[in-house]
Amino acid sequence: MSDSFDLPIRPRRLRQQAQLRRMLPRVTLRRSDFIVPVFVREGSGVRQEVPSMPGVYQMSIDVALGELSRRAEEGFGAYLAFGVIDRKAKDTSGSAALDENNVVCQLFRKAAEKKIPMAGITDLCFCEYTSHGHCGPISADGSTVNNDATVELLVRQAVNHAKAGAAVIAPSGMMDGTVGALRGGLDGAGFADVSILAYSVKYASAFYGPFRDAADSTPEFGDRRGYQMDPARGLDEALLEAQLDVRQGADMVMVKPAGPYLDVLAAVRGAVQVPVVAYQVSGEYAMLEAAARNGWLDRERAVLESLMAIKRAGADLIITYYAELLAKLLKE
Ligand code: PBG
């Protein structure tokens, strides 16, 4: 007699009925799960596609505001702003990052004026503003980013962004002690209610390549391995980074990239009591798009599956470049 006759447990039973299949999913995606990245630059009427991220655009503020209004109507709750500035405006210390009138500050002020009902998040970093493309000023011996000098500058940048109307500050530079310093600086400047989303667990990843096109932030020499994490290190380091940030006052923590680090995401989810955000980065987007554009993958199914996996691994919120497609695919 074949084994199958005395199998009491048959998982397929629940798969046969379309109605039950519809009722049983535990992992669901809503538009409000997603944070929408936006690349802003000078000018007006500018909408320039990023070559390595087809479907993603650098936009002038007027165009970005239109896009954000539409996303807000669709039910997306937050955007993440990146500033793209002219090469000529960059210097070794990234001073344009501290200009209260730079594109990021302008975007926040105008979004507040227009009362766009989305939380504004700033990616707090210097790599888009330094001539060498590193995430802060370089130490005297030229070897790497000067941690403590960078943290001081980040506090000033954060206070500027808070003044301009940012609801959430997201430091992405991987400098030690950033979160505690930001909390103190923001509180001292009267911004106790501005939240901190820490890029706590951020790997030195090949998957940021296309973003560096989009934000014009490729390091001129070396790489970011002196401050971003080594993918070959174990989970302990990830948990340490997340816990350090929570202890210093992070309101939410992030794991980045998302797809290749689902194990890390799940471990961080289990170790902290704050919301966990995952960043489906530019390279993850570029891979899906390249395959979809070649007809090698079904874009809609593959994108939803990739995001479902990130949510199932424990993400409360996901940063993704797929807002446009998600507005089409998700009802709310
Ligand atoms: C800035 C920053 C980067 C990304 C987000 N913020 C680039 C980097 O660290 O080199 C990458 C995002 C993406 O790839 O989509 N430090």
py3Dmol code that shows the C-alpha trace and the ligand (Angstrom):
import py3Dmol

protein = """\
ATOM      1  CA  MET A   1       0.000   0.000   0.000  1.00  0.00           C
ATOM      2  CA  SER A   2       1.305   3.407  -0.850  1.00  0.00           C
ATOM      3  CA  ASP A   3       2.219   5.753   1.985  1.00  0.00           C
ATOM      4  CA  SER A   4      -0.135   8.415   0.775  1.00  0.00           C
ATOM      5  CA  PHE A   5      -3.187   6.496   1.994  1.00  0.00           C
ATOM      6  CA  ASP A   6      -2.327   6.948   5.649  1.00  0.00           C
ATOM      7  CA  LEU A   7      -1.133  10.543   5.429  1.00  0.00           C
ATOM      8  CA  PRO A   8      -3.281  12.421   7.937  1.00  0.00           C
ATOM      9  CA  ILE A   9      -1.744  15.763   7.179  1.00  0.00           C
ATOM     10  CA  ARG A  10      -2.087  16.997   3.643  1.00  0.00           C
ATOM     11  CA  PRO A  11      -1.112  20.678   3.342  1.00  0.00           C
ATOM     12  CA  ARG A  12      -2.507  20.684  -0.174  1.00  0.00           C
ATOM     13  CA  ARG A  13      -6.100  20.448   1.167  1.00  0.00           C
ATOM     14  CA  LEU A  14      -6.098  24.126   1.999  1.00  0.00           C
ATOM     15  CA  ARG A  15      -4.573  25.014  -1.336  1.00  0.00           C
ATOM     16  CA  GLN A  16      -7.310  23.498  -3.464  1.00  0.00           C
ATOM     17  CA  GLN A  17     -10.049  25.966  -2.628  1.00  0.00           C
ATOM     18  CA  ALA A  18      -9.736  29.397  -4.166  1.00  0.00           C
ATOM     19  CA  GLN A  19     -11.816  30.891  -1.345  1.00  0.00           C
ATOM     20  CA  LEU A  20      -9.581  29.532   1.376  1.00  0.00           C
ATOM     21  CA  ARG A  21      -6.475  30.569  -0.537  1.00  0.00           C
ATOM     22  CA  ARG A  22      -7.835  34.080  -0.556  1.00  0.00           C
ATOM     23  CA  MET A  23      -8.449  34.086   3.199  1.00  0.00           C
ATOM     24  CA  LEU A  24      -5.303  32.544   4.548  1.00  0.00           C
ATOM     25  CA  PRO A  25      -2.455  34.908   3.644  1.00  0.00           C
ATOM     26  CA  ARG A  26      -0.767  36.293   6.696  1.00  0.00           C
ATOM     27  CA  VAL A  27       1.580  38.605   4.846  1.00  0.00           C
ATOM     28  CA  THR A  28      -0.193  41.452   3.114  1.00  0.00           C
ATOM     29  CA  LEU A  29       1.081  44.540   1.335  1.00  0.00           C
ATOM     30  CA  ARG A  30      -0.568  47.950   1.617  1.00  0.00           C
ATOM     31  CA  ARG A  31       0.474  51.210   0.007  1.00  0.00           C
ATOM     32  CA  SER A  32       1.041  52.615   3.494  1.00  0.00           C
ATOM     33  CA  ASP A  33       3.786  50.023   4.058  1.00  0.00           C
ATOM     34  CA  PHE A  34       6.053  51.848   1.638  1.00  0.00           C
ATOM     35  CA  ILE A  35       8.381  54.828   1.754  1.00  0.00           C
ATOM     36  CA  VAL A  36       8.922  56.618  -1.554  1.00  0.00           C
ATOM     37  CA  PRO A  37      12.470  57.813  -2.393  1.00  0.00           C
ATOM     38  CA  VAL A  38      12.764  61.098  -4.262  1.00  0.00           C
ATOM     39  CA  PHE A  39      15.854  62.629  -5.904  1.00  0.00           C
ATOM     40  CA  VAL A  40      15.620  66.420  -6.073  1.00  0.00           C
ATOM     41  CA  ARG A  41      17.811  68.797  -8.018  1.00  0.00           C
ATOM     42  CA  GLU A  42      17.924  72.466  -9.029  1.00  0.00           C
ATOM     43  CA  GLY A  43      15.863  73.899 -11.848  1.00  0.00           C
ATOM     44  CA  SER A  44      12.255  73.751 -12.890  1.00  0.00           C
ATOM     45  CA  GLY A  45      10.382  71.323 -15.068  1.00  0.00           C
ATOM     46  CA  VAL A  46      13.264  68.843 -14.775  1.00  0.00           C
ATOM     47  CA  ARG A  47      12.465  65.147 -14.950  1.00  0.00           C
ATOM     48  CA  GLN A  48      15.577  63.225 -15.893  1.00  0.00           C
ATOM     49  CA  GLU A  49      15.647  59.444 -15.985  1.00  0.00           C
ATOM     50  CA  VAL A  50      18.499  57.677 -14.186  1.00  0.00           C
ATOM     51  CA  PRO A  51      20.159  55.458 -16.821  1.00  0.00           C
ATOM     52  CA  SER A  52      20.798  52.496 -14.526  1.00  0.00           C
ATOM     53  CA  MET A  53      17.355  52.827 -12.894  1.00  0.00           C
ATOM     54  CA  PRO A  54      14.851  53.080 -15.749  1.00  0.00           C
ATOM     55  CA  GLY A  55      11.556  54.448 -14.424  1.00  0.00           C
ATOM     56  CA  VAL A  56      13.306  56.457 -11.675  1.00  0.00           C
ATOM     57  CA  TYR A  57      13.835  60.186 -12.156  1.00  0.00           C
ATOM     58  CA  GLN A  58      15.816  63.073 -10.753  1.00  0.00           C
ATOM     59  CA  MET A  59      13.300  65.882 -10.443  1.00  0.00           C
ATOM     60  CA  SER A  60      13.295  69.595  -9.831  1.00  0.00           C
ATOM     61  CA  ILE A  61      11.275  70.662  -6.805  1.00  0.00           C
ATOM     62  CA  ASP A  62       8.161  71.696  -8.734  1.00  0.00           C
ATOM     63  CA  VAL A  63       8.012  68.306 -10.455  1.00  0.00           C
ATOM     64  CA  ALA A  64       8.774  66.417  -7.234  1.00  0.00           C
ATOM     65  CA  LEU A  65       5.955  68.227  -5.411  1.00  0.00           C
ATOM     66  CA  GLY A  66       3.489  67.156  -8.088  1.00  0.00           C
ATOM     67  CA  GLU A  67       4.660  63.589  -7.824  1.00  0.00           C
ATOM     68  CA  LEU A  68       4.458  63.576  -4.016  1.00  0.00           C
ATOM     69  CA  SER A  69       0.945  65.041  -4.039  1.00  0.00           C
ATOM     70  CA  ARG A  70      -0.131  62.201  -6.279  1.00  0.00           C
ATOM     71  CA  ARG A  71       1.539  59.592  -4.052  1.00  0.00           C
ATOM     72  CA  ALA A  72      -0.144  61.099  -0.994  1.00  0.00           C
ATOM     73  CA  GLU A  73      -3.533  60.822  -2.677  1.00  0.00           C
ATOM     74  CA  GLU A  74      -2.765  57.217  -3.497  1.00  0.00           C
ATOM     75  CA  GLY A  75      -2.195  56.504   0.183  1.00  0.00           C
ATOM     76  CA  PHE A  76       1.584  56.436   0.506  1.00  0.00           C
ATOM     77  CA  GLY A  77       2.547  57.893   3.876  1.00  0.00           C
ATOM     78  CA  ALA A  78       6.167  58.981   3.667  1.00  0.00           C
ATOM     79  CA  TYR A  79       8.923  60.009   1.282  1.00  0.00           C
ATOM     80  CA  LEU A  80      12.694  59.885   1.631  1.00  0.00           C
ATOM     81  CA  ALA A  81      14.516  62.871   0.114  1.00  0.00           C
ATOM     82  CA  PHE A  82      17.945  62.869  -1.530  1.00  0.00           C
ATOM     83  CA  GLY A  83      19.578  66.045  -2.823  1.00  0.00           C
ATOM     84  CA  VAL A  84      21.476  66.054  -6.109  1.00  0.00           C
ATOM     85  CA  ILE A  85      23.690  69.090  -6.562  1.00  0.00           C
ATOM     86  CA  ASP A  86      25.958  70.468  -9.235  1.00  0.00           C
ATOM     87  CA  ARG A  87      29.506  69.051  -9.203  1.00  0.00           C
ATOM     88  CA  LYS A  88      30.834  72.623  -9.059  1.00  0.00           C
ATOM     89  CA  ALA A  89      28.996  73.204  -5.768  1.00  0.00           C
ATOM     90  CA  LYS A  90      30.818  70.293  -4.084  1.00  0.00           C
ATOM     91  CA  ASP A  91      33.881  70.704  -1.862  1.00  0.00           C
ATOM     92  CA  THR A  92      35.977  68.502   0.407  1.00  0.00           C
ATOM     93  CA  SER A  93      33.862  69.150   3.507  1.00  0.00           C
ATOM     94  CA  GLY A  94      30.511  68.973   1.725  1.00  0.00           C
ATOM     95  CA  SER A  95      29.511  72.487   2.832  1.00  0.00           C
ATOM     96  CA  ALA A  96      26.497  72.586   0.488  1.00  0.00           C
ATOM     97  CA  ALA A  97      24.895  70.001   2.775  1.00  0.00           C
ATOM     98  CA  LEU A  98      24.656  72.696   5.462  1.00  0.00           C
ATOM     99  CA  ASP A  99      23.091  75.331   3.224  1.00  0.00           C
ATOM    100  CA  GLU A 100      19.636  76.100   4.648  1.00  0.00           C
ATOM    101  CA  ASN A 101      18.526  76.842   1.138  1.00  0.00           C
ATOM    102  CA  ASN A 102      19.669  73.670  -0.597  1.00  0.00           C
ATOM    103  CA  VAL A 103      17.239  71.597  -2.622  1.00  0.00           C
ATOM    104  CA  VAL A 104      16.381  69.263   0.241  1.00  0.00           C
ATOM    105  CA  CYS A 105      15.468  72.105   2.633  1.00  0.00           C
ATOM    106  CA  GLN A 106      13.477  73.796  -0.106  1.00  0.00           C
ATOM    107  CA  LEU A 107      11.572  70.602  -0.828  1.00  0.00           C
ATOM    108  CA  PHE A 108      10.590  70.209   2.830  1.00  0.00           C
ATOM    109  CA  ARG A 109       9.500  73.817   3.174  1.00  0.00           C
ATOM    110  CA  LYS A 110       7.429  73.715  -0.006  1.00  0.00           C
ATOM    111  CA  ALA A 111       5.884  70.336   0.826  1.00  0.00           C
ATOM    112  CA  ALA A 112       4.800  71.817   4.172  1.00  0.00           C
ATOM    113  CA  GLU A 113       3.437  74.962   2.475  1.00  0.00           C
ATOM    114  CA  LYS A 114       1.430  72.784   0.098  1.00  0.00           C
ATOM    115  CA  LYS A 115       0.320  70.675   3.079  1.00  0.00           C
ATOM    116  CA  ILE A 116       1.187  67.434   1.341  1.00  0.00           C
ATOM    117  CA  PRO A 117      -0.009  64.811   3.830  1.00  0.00           C
ATOM    118  CA  MET A 118       3.136  62.696   3.868  1.00  0.00           C
ATOM    119  CA  ALA A 119       5.896  62.443   6.473  1.00  0.00           C
ATOM    120  CA  GLY A 120       9.122  63.865   5.098  1.00  0.00           C
ATOM    121  CA  ILE A 121      12.230  61.800   5.839  1.00  0.00           C
ATOM    122  CA  THR A 122      15.721  63.091   5.078  1.00  0.00           C
ATOM    123  CA  ASP A 123      18.599  60.835   4.173  1.00  0.00           C
ATOM    124  CA  LEU A 124      21.223  62.514   6.326  1.00  0.00           C
ATOM    125  CA  CYS A 125      24.630  62.113   4.708  1.00  0.00           C
ATOM    126  CA  PHE A 126      27.436  64.049   3.079  1.00  0.00           C
ATOM    127  CA  CYS A 127      28.281  61.804   0.124  1.00  0.00           C
ATOM    128  CA  GLU A 128      26.062  63.747  -2.262  1.00  0.00           C
ATOM    129  CA  TYR A 129      27.804  66.995  -1.298  1.00  0.00           C
ATOM    130  CA  THR A 130      31.535  66.193  -0.968  1.00  0.00           C
ATOM    131  CA  SER A 131      33.838  66.518  -3.978  1.00  0.00           C
ATOM    132  CA  HIS A 132      35.421  63.145  -3.121  1.00  0.00           C
ATOM    133  CA  GLY A 133      32.031  61.419  -2.699  1.00  0.00           C
ATOM    134  CA  HIS A 134      32.714  60.021   0.767  1.00  0.00           C
ATOM    135  CA  CYS A 135      30.160  60.327   3.557  1.00  0.00           C
ATOM    136  CA  GLY A 136      31.999  63.068   5.491  1.00  0.00           C
ATOM    137  CA  PRO A 137      35.298  64.951   5.666  1.00  0.00           C
ATOM    138  CA  ILE A 138      38.435  62.813   5.353  1.00  0.00           C
ATOM    139  CA  SER A 139      40.773  62.456   8.344  1.00  0.00           C
ATOM    140  CA  ALA A 140      44.166  64.221   8.338  1.00  0.00           C
ATOM    141  CA  ASP A 141      46.085  61.120   7.224  1.00  0.00           C
ATOM    142  CA  GLY A 142      43.790  60.793   4.206  1.00  0.00           C
ATOM    143  CA  SER A 143      42.786  57.250   5.017  1.00  0.00           C
ATOM    144  CA  THR A 144      39.082  57.401   5.801  1.00  0.00           C
ATOM    145  CA  VAL A 145      36.144  59.535   6.905  1.00  0.00           C
ATOM    146  CA  ASN A 146      36.734  61.381  10.192  1.00  0.00           C
ATOM    147  CA  ASN A 147      34.015  59.945  12.427  1.00  0.00           C
ATOM    148  CA  ASP A 148      33.651  62.582  15.116  1.00  0.00           C
ATOM    149  CA  ALA A 149      34.040  65.589  12.827  1.00  0.00           C
ATOM    150  CA  THR A 150      31.356  64.107  10.575  1.00  0.00           C
ATOM    151  CA  VAL A 151      28.967  63.548  13.489  1.00  0.00           C
ATOM    152  CA  GLU A 152      29.194  67.234  14.443  1.00  0.00           C
ATOM    153  CA  LEU A 153      28.343  68.237  10.887  1.00  0.00           C
ATOM    154  CA  LEU A 154      25.474  65.738  10.752  1.00  0.00           C
ATOM    155  CA  VAL A 155      23.909  67.346  13.813  1.00  0.00           C
ATOM    156  CA  ARG A 156      23.948  70.734  12.063  1.00  0.00           C
ATOM    157  CA  GLN A 157      22.519  69.220   8.890  1.00  0.00           C
ATOM    158  CA  ALA A 158      19.771  67.500  10.920  1.00  0.00           C
ATOM    159  CA  VAL A 159      18.752  70.705  12.691  1.00  0.00           C
ATOM    160  CA  ASN A 160      18.525  72.454   9.293  1.00  0.00           C
ATOM    161  CA  HIS A 161      16.310  69.706   7.959  1.00  0.00           C
ATOM    162  CA  ALA A 162      14.120  69.758  11.052  1.00  0.00           C
ATOM    163  CA  LYS A 163      13.730  73.536  10.720  1.00  0.00           C
ATOM    164  CA  ALA A 164      12.715  73.065   7.098  1.00  0.00           C
ATOM    165  CA  GLY A 165       9.988  70.644   8.195  1.00  0.00           C
ATOM    166  CA  ALA A 166      11.414  67.120   8.162  1.00  0.00           C
ATOM    167  CA  ALA A 167       9.431  64.755  10.402  1.00  0.00           C
ATOM    168  CA  VAL A 168      12.070  62.034  10.451  1.00  0.00           C
ATOM    169  CA  ILE A 169      15.854  62.208  10.219  1.00  0.00           C
ATOM    170  CA  ALA A 170      17.552  59.152   8.730  1.00  0.00           C
ATOM    171  CA  PRO A 171      21.336  59.205   9.167  1.00  0.00           C
ATOM    172  CA  SER A 172      22.864  56.919   6.525  1.00  0.00           C
ATOM    173  CA  GLY A 173      26.579  57.518   6.957  1.00  0.00           C
ATOM    174  CA  MET A 174      27.399  54.710   9.432  1.00  0.00           C
ATOM    175  CA  MET A 175      29.385  56.978  11.775  1.00  0.00           C
ATOM    176  CA  ASP A 176      29.585  55.678  15.355  1.00  0.00           C
ATOM    177  CA  GLY A 177      27.659  57.694  17.924  1.00  0.00           C
ATOM    178  CA  THR A 178      25.517  59.500  15.347  1.00  0.00           C
ATOM    179  CA  VAL A 179      22.128  58.736  16.865  1.00  0.00           C
ATOM    180  CA  GLY A 180      22.950  59.913  20.393  1.00  0.00           C
ATOM    181  CA  ALA A 181      24.492  63.120  19.073  1.00  0.00           C
ATOM    182  CA  LEU A 182      21.507  63.780  16.810  1.00  0.00           C
ATOM    183  CA  ARG A 183      19.030  63.202  19.629  1.00  0.00           C
ATOM    184  CA  GLY A 184      20.875  65.670  21.844  1.00  0.00           C
ATOM    185  CA  GLY A 185      21.230  68.228  19.041  1.00  0.00           C
ATOM    186  CA  LEU A 186      17.608  68.004  17.925  1.00  0.00           C
ATOM    187  CA  ASP A 187      16.263  68.206  21.486  1.00  0.00           C
ATOM    188  CA  GLY A 188      18.539  71.153  22.241  1.00  0.00           C
ATOM    189  CA  ALA A 189      17.250  73.015  19.175  1.00  0.00           C
ATOM    190  CA  GLY A 190      13.612  72.474  20.135  1.00  0.00           C
ATOM    191  CA  PHE A 191      12.928  69.453  17.926  1.00  0.00           C
ATOM    192  CA  ALA A 192      12.181  66.803  20.521  1.00  0.00           C
ATOM    193  CA  ASP A 193       9.313  65.540  18.367  1.00  0.00           C
ATOM    194  CA  VAL A 194      11.387  64.889  15.262  1.00  0.00           C
ATOM    195  CA  SER A 195      12.040  61.136  14.982  1.00  0.00           C
ATOM    196  CA  ILE A 196      15.224  59.308  14.105  1.00  0.00           C
ATOM    197  CA  LEU A 197      15.230  56.395  11.672  1.00  0.00           C
ATOM    198  CA  ALA A 198      18.744  54.988  11.967  1.00  0.00           C
ATOM    199  CA  TYR A 199      20.396  53.274   9.031  1.00  0.00           C
ATOM    200  CA  SER A 200      21.706  50.920  11.708  1.00  0.00           C
ATOM    201  CA  VAL A 201      22.635  47.881   9.694  1.00  0.00           C
ATOM    202  CA  LYS A 202      24.061  49.065   6.405  1.00  0.00           C
ATOM    203  CA  TYR A 203      26.411  46.840   4.438  1.00  0.00           C
ATOM    204  CA  ALA A 204      29.157  47.948   2.058  1.00  0.00           C
ATOM    205  CA  SER A 205      27.119  46.565  -0.808  1.00  0.00           C
ATOM    206  CA  ALA A 206      27.584  46.265  -4.563  1.00  0.00           C
ATOM    207  CA  PHE A 207      23.831  46.807  -4.829  1.00  0.00           C
ATOM    208  CA  TYR A 208      24.126  50.586  -4.292  1.00  0.00           C
ATOM    209  CA  GLY A 209      25.773  51.033  -7.712  1.00  0.00           C
ATOM    210  CA  PRO A 210      22.790  52.485  -9.595  1.00  0.00           C
ATOM    211  CA  PHE A 211      21.927  54.831  -6.688  1.00  0.00           C
ATOM    212  CA  ARG A 212      25.329  56.432  -6.985  1.00  0.00           C
ATOM    213  CA  ASP A 213      24.382  57.311 -10.580  1.00  0.00           C
ATOM    214  CA  ALA A 214      21.107  58.741  -9.359  1.00  0.00           C
ATOM    215  CA  ALA A 215      22.635  60.797  -6.542  1.00  0.00           C
ATOM    216  CA  ASP A 216      26.031  61.379  -8.155  1.00  0.00           C
ATOM    217  CA  SER A 217      27.765  60.088  -5.021  1.00  0.00           C
ATOM    218  CA  THR A 218      30.336  57.540  -6.210  1.00  0.00           C
ATOM    219  CA  PRO A 219      33.489  57.797  -4.066  1.00  0.00           C
ATOM    220  CA  GLU A 220      36.343  59.292  -6.060  1.00  0.00           C
ATOM    221  CA  PHE A 221      38.900  57.044  -4.370  1.00  0.00           C
ATOM    222  CA  GLY A 222      38.662  53.856  -2.347  1.00  0.00           C
ATOM    223  CA  ASP A 223      35.315  52.528  -1.194  1.00  0.00           C
ATOM    224  CA  ARG A 224      33.062  52.683   1.851  1.00  0.00           C
ATOM    225  CA  ARG A 225      34.395  49.598   3.608  1.00  0.00           C
ATOM    226  CA  GLY A 226      36.046  51.746   6.274  1.00  0.00           C
ATOM    227  CA  TYR A 227      32.601  52.672   7.595  1.00  0.00           C
ATOM    228  CA  GLN A 228      29.920  50.442   6.074  1.00  0.00           C
ATOM    229  CA  MET A 229      29.607  46.825   7.245  1.00  0.00           C
ATOM    230  CA  ASP A 230      31.328  43.786   5.769  1.00  0.00           C
ATOM    231  CA  PRO A 231      28.758  41.370   4.275  1.00  0.00           C
ATOM    232  CA  ALA A 232      30.956  38.500   5.482  1.00  0.00           C
ATOM    233  CA  ARG A 233      30.583  39.412   9.150  1.00  0.00           C
ATOM    234  CA  GLY A 234      28.049  37.527  11.253  1.00  0.00           C
ATOM    235  CA  LEU A 235      24.678  38.443  12.692  1.00  0.00           C
ATOM    236  CA  ASP A 236      26.191  39.570  15.991  1.00  0.00           C
ATOM    237  CA  GLU A 237      27.592  42.722  14.469  1.00  0.00           C
ATOM    238  CA  ALA A 238      24.205  43.553  12.955  1.00  0.00           C
ATOM    239  CA  LEU A 239      22.468  43.086  16.301  1.00  0.00           C
ATOM    240  CA  LEU A 240      25.107  45.180  18.061  1.00  0.00           C
ATOM    241  CA  GLU A 241      24.634  48.054  15.594  1.00  0.00           C
ATOM    242  CA  ALA A 242      20.845  47.933  15.949  1.00  0.00           C
ATOM    243  CA  GLN A 243      20.995  47.777  19.742  1.00  0.00           C
ATOM    244  CA  LEU A 244      23.518  50.610  19.980  1.00  0.00           C
ATOM    245  CA  ASP A 245      21.195  52.832  17.962  1.00  0.00           C
ATOM    246  CA  VAL A 246      18.112  51.918  19.991  1.00  0.00           C
ATOM    247  CA  ARG A 247      20.029  52.655  23.189  1.00  0.00           C
ATOM    248  CA  GLN A 248      21.032  56.047  21.807  1.00  0.00           C
ATOM    249  CA  GLY A 249      17.424  56.935  21.037  1.00  0.00           C
ATOM    250  CA  ALA A 250      16.624  55.621  17.548  1.00  0.00           C
ATOM    251  CA  ASP A 251      12.848  55.523  17.046  1.00  0.00           C
ATOM    252  CA  MET A 252      13.182  53.043  14.173  1.00  0.00           C
ATOM    253  CA  VAL A 253      16.076  51.042  12.775  1.00  0.00           C
ATOM    254  CA  MET A 254      16.877  50.016   9.226  1.00  0.00           C
ATOM    255  CA  VAL A 255      18.450  47.046   7.498  1.00  0.00           C
ATOM    256  CA  LYS A 256      19.947  47.719   4.067  1.00  0.00           C
ATOM    257  CA  PRO A 257      20.001  46.201   1.459  1.00  0.00           C
ATOM    258  CA  ALA A 258      16.852  44.150   2.029  1.00  0.00           C
ATOM    259  CA  GLY A 259      16.533  41.181  -0.344  1.00  0.00           C
ATOM    260  CA  PRO A 260      20.046  39.740   0.041  1.00  0.00           C
ATOM    261  CA  TYR A 261      19.913  40.253   3.846  1.00  0.00           C
ATOM    262  CA  LEU A 262      16.586  38.690   4.858  1.00  0.00           C
ATOM    263  CA  ASP A 263      18.330  36.634   7.543  1.00  0.00           C
ATOM    264  CA  VAL A 264      19.711  39.809   9.071  1.00  0.00           C
ATOM    265  CA  LEU A 265      16.325  41.497   8.842  1.00  0.00           C
ATOM    266  CA  ALA A 266      14.630  38.612  10.659  1.00  0.00           C
ATOM    267  CA  ALA A 267      17.282  38.582  13.377  1.00  0.00           C
ATOM    268  CA  VAL A 268      17.059  42.342  13.933  1.00  0.00           C
ATOM    269  CA  ARG A 269      13.260  42.122  14.040  1.00  0.00           C
ATOM    270  CA  GLY A 270      13.561  39.602  16.855  1.00  0.00           C
ATOM    271  CA  ALA A 271      16.099  41.650  18.801  1.00  0.00           C
ATOM    272  CA  VAL A 272      14.615  45.144  19.005  1.00  0.00           C
ATOM    273  CA  GLN A 273      11.298  46.570  20.149  1.00  0.00           C
ATOM    274  CA  VAL A 274      11.117  49.437  17.663  1.00  0.00           C
ATOM    275  CA  PRO A 275       9.762  49.327  14.092  1.00  0.00           C
ATOM    276  CA  VAL A 276      12.202  47.872  11.561  1.00  0.00           C
ATOM    277  CA  VAL A 277      12.503  49.401   8.095  1.00  0.00           C
ATOM    278  CA  ALA A 278      14.093  47.584   5.154  1.00  0.00           C
ATOM    279  CA  TYR A 279      15.526  49.283   2.071  1.00  0.00           C
ATOM    280  CA  GLN A 280      15.042  47.514  -1.254  1.00  0.00           C
ATOM    281  CA  VAL A 281      17.990  49.313  -2.815  1.00  0.00           C
ATOM    282  CA  SER A 282      18.791  50.536  -6.301  1.00  0.00           C
ATOM    283  CA  GLY A 283      20.589  47.353  -7.356  1.00  0.00           C
ATOM    284  CA  GLU A 284      17.665  45.181  -6.328  1.00  0.00           C
ATOM    285  CA  TYR A 285      15.428  47.439  -8.418  1.00  0.00           C
ATOM    286  CA  ALA A 286      17.849  47.425 -11.354  1.00  0.00           C
ATOM    287  CA  MET A 287      18.046  43.614 -11.384  1.00  0.00           C
ATOM    288  CA  LEU A 288      14.284  43.186 -11.397  1.00  0.00           C
ATOM    289  CA  GLU A 289      13.854  45.858 -14.066  1.00  0.00           C
ATOM    290  CA  ALA A 290      16.600  44.474 -16.297  1.00  0.00           C
ATOM    291  CA  ALA A 291      15.026  41.030 -16.252  1.00  0.00           C
ATOM    292  CA  ALA A 292      11.493  42.373 -16.662  1.00  0.00           C
ATOM    293  CA  ARG A 293      12.500  44.601 -19.564  1.00  0.00           C
ATOM    294  CA  ASN A 294      14.074  41.629 -21.280  1.00  0.00           C
ATOM    295  CA  GLY A 295      10.914  39.615 -20.822  1.00  0.00           C
ATOM    296  CA  TRP A 296      12.771  37.169 -18.567  1.00  0.00           C
ATOM    297  CA  LEU A 297      10.622  37.787 -15.490  1.00  0.00           C
ATOM    298  CA  ASP A 298       6.994  38.716 -14.984  1.00  0.00           C
ATOM    299  CA  ARG A 299       7.562  42.165 -13.474  1.00  0.00           C
ATOM    300  CA  GLU A 300       4.385  42.410 -11.426  1.00  0.00           C
ATOM    301  CA  ARG A 301       4.643  38.997  -9.838  1.00  0.00           C
ATOM    302  CA  ALA A 302       8.379  39.224  -9.234  1.00  0.00           C
ATOM    303  CA  VAL A 303       8.152  42.668  -7.632  1.00  0.00           C
ATOM    304  CA  LEU A 304       5.302  41.665  -5.332  1.00  0.00           C
ATOM    305  CA  GLU A 305       7.113  38.463  -4.376  1.00  0.00           C
ATOM    306  CA  SER A 306      10.326  40.336  -3.593  1.00  0.00           C
ATOM    307  CA  LEU A 307       8.434  42.774  -1.348  1.00  0.00           C
ATOM    308  CA  MET A 308       6.377  40.030   0.268  1.00  0.00           C
ATOM    309  CA  ALA A 309       9.605  38.258   1.227  1.00  0.00           C
ATOM    310  CA  ILE A 310      10.943  41.430   2.844  1.00  0.00           C
ATOM    311  CA  LYS A 311       7.732  41.917   4.787  1.00  0.00           C
ATOM    312  CA  ARG A 312       7.589  38.261   5.835  1.00  0.00           C
ATOM    313  CA  ALA A 313      11.163  38.488   7.130  1.00  0.00           C
ATOM    314  CA  GLY A 314       9.978  41.181   9.524  1.00  0.00           C
ATOM    315  CA  ALA A 315       9.979  44.618   7.916  1.00  0.00           C
ATOM    316  CA  ASP A 316       7.340  47.004   9.253  1.00  0.00           C
ATOM    317  CA  LEU A 317       8.037  49.442   6.462  1.00  0.00           C
ATOM    318  CA  ILE A 318       9.854  49.118   3.143  1.00  0.00           C
ATOM    319  CA  ILE A 319      11.686  51.735   1.114  1.00  0.00           C
ATOM    320  CA  THR A 320      11.280  50.843  -2.560  1.00  0.00           C
ATOM    321  CA  TYR A 321      11.523  52.500  -5.975  1.00  0.00           C
ATOM    322  CA  TYR A 322       8.353  50.687  -7.044  1.00  0.00           C
ATOM    323  CA  ALA A 323       5.699  53.124  -5.743  1.00  0.00           C
ATOM    324  CA  GLU A 324       4.322  53.782  -9.208  1.00  0.00           C
ATOM    325  CA  LEU A 325       3.786  50.098  -9.937  1.00  0.00           C
ATOM    326  CA  LEU A 326       2.467  49.433  -6.412  1.00  0.00           C
ATOM    327  CA  ALA A 327      -0.149  52.158  -6.827  1.00  0.00           C
ATOM    328  CA  LYS A 328      -1.396  50.137  -9.762  1.00  0.00           C
ATOM    329  CA  LEU A 329      -1.168  46.707  -8.109  1.00  0.00           C
ATOM    330  CA  LEU A 330      -2.365  47.386  -4.539  1.00  0.00           C
ATOM    331  CA  LYS A 331      -5.882  48.610  -3.843  1.00  0.00           C
ATOM    332  CA  GLU A 332      -5.015  50.498  -0.661  1.00  0.00           C
TER     333      GLU A 332
END
"""
ligand_1 = """\
16
PBG
C 23.938 57.631 1.154
C 23.062 56.542 0.677
C 23.314 55.504 -0.234
C 22.111 54.845 -0.418
C 21.166 55.455 0.400
N 21.771 56.485 1.070
C 24.533 55.177 -1.004
C 25.725 54.664 -0.342
O 25.776 54.430 0.862
O 26.697 54.533 -1.084
C 21.869 53.694 -1.354
C 20.456 53.489 -1.762
C 20.253 52.608 -2.937
O 21.178 51.948 -3.452
O 19.102 52.546 -3.398
N 24.956 57.279 1.992
"""
view = py3Dmol.view(width=600, height=400)
view.addModel(protein, "pdb")
view.setStyle({"model": 0}, {"cartoon": {"style": "trace"}})
view.addModel(ligand_1, "xyz")
view.setStyle({"model": 1}, {"stick": {}})
view.zoomTo()
view.show()
